[in-house]
Amino acid sequence: MSHARAVPALARVSSRKRTRVTFATKRFRSSGASTRAKEKNEVPAVDPACTLVERRCEVDLISTGSSRAADGAKKVCVDFDNTREAYKSKTTLELLRSLLVFKLCTFDFVVDKNKELMDLSKRLFGQRVFEKLMKMTFYGQFVAGGDQDSIKPLIEKNQAFGVGSVLDYSVEEDLTQEEAEKKEMDSLTVRRVIGCRTGVDHREKKYKAHRQFGDRRGGVISARTYFYADEAKCDQHMETFVKCIKASAGSSVDGFSAIKMTALGRPQFLLQFSEVLVKWRHFFSLLAAQQGKDGMAVLDQKLELEQLQENLASLGVGAKQDIENWFTGEKLGSSGTIDLLDWNSLINDRTRISHLLVVPNVETGHLEPLLSRFTEEEEHQMKRMLQRMDILAKHAVESGVRLMVDAEQTYFQPAISRLTLEMQRIFNTHKPIIFNTYQCYLKEAYDNVMVDMELSQREGWYFGAKLVRGAYMHQERQRAAEIGYDDPINPDYEATNRMYHRCLEYVLEEIDRNRKANVMVASHNENTVTFTLQKMNEIRLSPRENKVYFGQLLGMCDQISFPLGQAGFPVYKYVPYGPVNEVIPYLSRRAQENRGFMKGSQRERSLLWKELKRRLFSGQLLYKPIY
Ligand SMILES: Cc1cc2nc3c(=O)[nH]c(=O)nc-3n(C[C@H](O)[C@H](O)[C@H](O)COP(=O)(O)OP(=O)(O)OC[C@H]3O[C@@H](n4cnc5c(N)ncnc54)[C@H](O)[C@@H]3O)c2cc1C
């Protein structure tokens, strides 16, 4: 059986703003507001590009007319230029606030010195006035409120307009760079770095702590960073995640919650386990090359079992009899060949976690210890991290909430992804509860998606993925260049876009085949959303089937989220919350992400102006959202 898949050439997205999609009758979350507009018979202009549309749909921003596809599904268009619909949930004051905030973000001085400016205004005006100012500007735009109770009205309002919430408690320690570096070095440095016999440190540069990159926040604007303090702090993070899971269950019928693994334990384990996984994979490639199978697609590389056993024995990796035992699993090797998935599964079968620190050296083929064994305390820390993940997954199952595990830096990510996959094996047997995250700025993103998807098919569990472009690009590139290893990031933005669409197409094909996989398109990129709608239309996937979800951050790209929600697509905002003083690092990052030169924020500002003018000229300046 060939595991490779022909992926059709990328269909480039046109710049049209309207996209045909298979229509679903209104989702449970679609707004009453849209119904009212329909009652008023307000019909937006029909784009002639929507040739398949024949009759008016029930969702008013979605235009109109109708045609039925062969299977009877109706076609609709989502119009990302229709500002009346995009900002239907906003008062005029809220629109003015957005404009003010996005305008402020065009001034480099404000963005670069945002923390100093916030400190200064706190000193000048006092805490109360400062809080008021923040609520009128950045905090009001990007943060829902101080605690779970105070954010309820906003969550309910968004829900009424078809947009769900992923709660994100955004309180962050405001560490200085030196403090961050110290914490990182303390948590990642291993005192006993040596191979047992030789005294040689076999670890690769990439998977070692480097003080100049100890502050992992550097160059990262769209993601939060956790630093390890102690086990009690990790328990605290877990409790916070549990609260978010429970609150997510209450805020959307089919809720999502997001977690970061670096919050749940000492990251040293993630670093070491990542190295083991990467080396193990490289060792497979070396063996494939020995059998003349290099250059083939990753899942086409099937190693002949007998030859493999001989190769391993001759490399001195183990006694021939031991190696034979490795391949005696139920299915393993029954075909006479071993592929990467079989190979990866050996890590489970052959090893206990603490023994994983022994890995093959790609050059010599010999097994080498990365480190001496974990101490009892480290072993305990590692187990606690796995237990915390398990507890969160169980809470998610009980609450009927899906759990997305965020992707982080490439020196942690192989372990994060693998541990997430282990949870998927356990918890995704009846539906996709656990979602892994794939960063499409990585050169290896497509291979990662393909390998995990293939495993889900082989083992019969539900694949769940969140696709992102990736938040750590600058840091990753700089670290690779300075420390001296291959840059893991695609050469340019276009390559990342192609990778995103390629991965998305692959998952959509799978959904088309068996309706088992789920994907969240987590992006603010309108072309990517349009591309997704187009593909959904092509495979006649109704939004109501809840296989494809969309995710954006609160306060950003409402012109995408709300039209999607009104049209019945499952769309979610990451909703940060926390007291004003404690979410300042988060606000700082939002300011940077919305810097004036960014295309998305420019477009948002022009749409906000358009809507303000529309309200002014139609006498609707005092418009109040009704829901
Ligand atoms: C709901 C949600 C969840 C998220 N979860 C995660 C997560 O778990 N992990 C994570 O890492 N990020 C996560 N992100 C952040 C995400 O990865 C992006 O940083 C951010 O959303 C910008 O990408 P975009 O697709 O929205 O927009 P765009 O503006 O179209 O893309 C910007 C992105 O393109 C890539 N890029 C830009 N220039 C280049 C270049 N020269 N070469 C190669 N690539 C380039 C970078 O990844 C950059 O962030 C999440 C974002 C959202 C909205």
The ligand as a MOL file (V3000), in Angstrom:
LIG
                    3D

  0  0  0     0  0            999 V3000
M  V30 BEGIN CTAB
M  V30 COUNTS 53 58 0 0 0
M  V30 BEGIN ATOM
M  V30 1 C -6.2390 31.6250 16.8730 0
M  V30 2 C -4.7470 31.6370 16.7190 0
M  V30 3 C -3.9670 30.6480 17.3150 0
M  V30 4 C -2.5790 30.6530 17.1600 0
M  V30 5 N -1.8200 29.6630 17.7330 0
M  V30 6 C -0.4850 29.6210 17.4870 0
M  V30 7 C 0.3270 28.5520 17.9750 0
M  V30 8 O -0.1410 27.6430 18.6590 0
M  V30 9 N 1.6520 28.5640 17.6760 0
M  V30 10 C 2.2310 29.5510 16.9030 0
M  V30 11 O 3.4440 29.4880 16.6330 0
M  V30 12 N 1.4830 30.5770 16.4480 0
M  V30 13 C 0.1670 30.6410 16.7150 0
M  V30 14 N -0.5740 31.6810 16.2310 0
M  V30 15 C 0.0970 32.8390 15.6000 0
M  V30 16 C 0.3020 32.6060 14.1050 0
M  V30 17 O 1.2630 31.5880 13.9440 0
M  V30 18 C 0.8170 33.8440 13.3600 0
M  V30 19 O 1.9510 34.3480 13.9690 0
M  V30 20 C -0.1340 34.9450 13.2390 0
M  V30 21 O -1.4450 34.5360 13.2740 0
M  V30 22 C 0.1120 35.6550 11.9110 0
M  V30 23 O -0.1490 34.7900 10.8260 0
M  V30 24 P -1.4300 34.9500 9.9080 0
M  V30 25 O -1.6760 33.7080 9.1520 0
M  V30 26 O -2.5400 35.4090 10.7650 0
M  V30 27 O -1.1010 36.2170 8.9920 0
M  V30 28 P -0.0320 36.6770 7.9400 0
M  V30 29 O 0.1700 38.1060 8.2580 0
M  V30 30 O -0.4650 36.3390 6.5620 0
M  V30 31 O 1.3210 35.8950 8.2000 0
M  V30 32 C 2.3660 36.3430 8.9980 0
M  V30 33 C 3.1910 35.1110 9.2720 0
M  V30 34 O 3.7870 34.6390 8.0490 0
M  V30 35 C 5.0490 34.0620 8.3160 0
M  V30 36 N 6.0630 34.8290 7.5900 0
M  V30 37 C 6.1210 36.1760 7.4820 0
M  V30 38 N 7.2080 36.5400 6.7750 0
M  V30 39 C 7.8440 35.4040 6.4340 0
M  V30 40 C 9.0430 35.1230 5.7170 0
M  V30 41 N 9.7980 36.0860 5.1990 0
M  V30 42 N 9.4150 33.8480 5.5630 0
M  V30 43 C 8.6670 32.8410 6.0690 0
M  V30 44 N 7.5080 33.0400 6.7580 0
M  V30 45 C 7.1150 34.2950 6.9370 0
M  V30 46 C 5.2500 34.1690 9.8240 0
M  V30 47 O 4.8200 32.9620 10.3950 0
M  V30 48 C 4.3420 35.3050 10.2300 0
M  V30 49 O 3.9030 35.1940 11.5720 0
M  V30 50 C -1.9640 31.6830 16.3800 0
M  V30 51 C -2.7510 32.6620 15.7640 0
M  V30 52 C -4.1220 32.6490 15.9250 0
M  V30 53 C -4.9330 33.7080 15.2550 0
M  V30 END ATOM
M  V30 BEGIN BOND
M  V30 1 1 1 2
M  V30 2 1 2 3
M  V30 3 2 2 52
M  V30 4 2 3 4
M  V30 5 1 4 5
M  V30 6 1 4 50
M  V30 7 2 5 6
M  V30 8 1 6 7
M  V30 9 1 6 13
M  V30 10 2 7 8
M  V30 11 1 7 9
M  V30 12 1 9 10
M  V30 13 2 10 11
M  V30 14 1 10 12
M  V30 15 2 12 13
M  V30 16 1 13 14
M  V30 17 1 14 15
M  V30 18 1 14 50
M  V30 19 1 15 16
M  V30 20 1 16 17
M  V30 21 1 16 18
M  V30 22 1 18 19
M  V30 23 1 18 20
M  V30 24 1 20 21
M  V30 25 1 20 22
M  V30 26 1 22 23
M  V30 27 1 23 24
M  V30 28 2 24 25
M  V30 29 1 24 26
M  V30 30 1 24 27
M  V30 31 1 27 28
M  V30 32 2 28 29
M  V30 33 1 28 30
M  V30 34 1 28 31
M  V30 35 1 31 32
M  V30 36 1 32 33
M  V30 37 1 33 34
M  V30 38 1 33 48
M  V30 39 1 34 35
M  V30 40 1 35 36
M  V30 41 1 35 46
M  V30 42 1 36 37
M  V30 43 1 36 45
M  V30 44 2 37 38
M  V30 45 1 38 39
M  V30 46 1 39 40
M  V30 47 2 39 45
M  V30 48 1 40 41
M  V30 49 2 40 42
M  V30 50 1 42 43
M  V30 51 2 43 44
M  V30 52 1 44 45
M  V30 53 1 46 47
M  V30 54 1 46 48
M  V30 55 1 48 49
M  V30 56 2 50 51
M  V30 57 1 51 52
M  V30 58 1 52 53
M  V30 END BOND
M  V30 END CTAB
M  END
